[in-house]
Amino acid sequence: MPHRPALDFANFLPYRMSVASNTISQAIAADYEERFGLSVTQWRVMAILGRHDGLAARDVAERTAMDKVAVSRALSALVERGFVLRATAREDRRASRLRLSAAGRRVHDEIVPLAIEHERRLLARLSREEQRWLVRLLDVLAPSPEPADD
């Protein structure tokens, strides 16, 4: 019987990163899900639209690095709830452009400080040097699809 390679899942980097991401996301997600009835995917869509009016759904999917189907479902729910408005693109009548509605903007503006505070508490566990290294490592392993503020 041939020897099969063993995978030490507990130390497998993609698994560890996935667990870390899910743990971090779920900690804040519980708060905005309870208060606003939003899923992680819906909040990520709103966060992108909160910074960039007029994106197409595919642009939202690219900037969040999420599956197009998941983004489409989230957008449908957000449009139905009145948090996102969809308009036909002038340059291509087959495409649509998305933006937060006034209600969506209010919810977005309530969640942002919660998210920033959550990040602050999370980063407080690390020294300044560890924080810099974390950013450097993430930039190498998984560059952000979202352009940084300049």
Stockholm file with secondary structure:
# STOCKHOLM 1.0

chainA/1-150         MPHRPALDFANFLPYRMSVASNTISQAIAADYEERFGLSVTQWRVMAILGRHDGLAARDVAERTAMDKVAVSRALSALVERGFVLRATAREDRRASRLRLSAAGRRVHDEIVPLAIEHERRLLARLSREEQRWLVRLLDVLAPSPEPADD
#=GR chainA/1-150 SS CCCCCCCCGGGCHHHHHHHHHHHHHHHHHHHHHHHHCCCHHHHHHHHHHHHCTTBCHHHHHHHHTCCHHHHHHHHHHHHHHTSEEEEECSSCTTCEEEEECHHHHHHHHHHHHHHHHHHHHHHTTSCHHHHHHHHHHHHHHSCCSSCCCC
#=GC SS_cons         CCCCCCCCGGGCHHHHHHHHHHHHHHHHHHHHHHHHCCCHHHHHHHHHHHHCTTBCHHHHHHHHTCCHHHHHHHHHHHHHHTSEEEEECSSCTTCEEEEECHHHHHHHHHHHHHHHHHHHHHHTTSCHHHHHHHHHHHHHHSCCSSCCCC
//
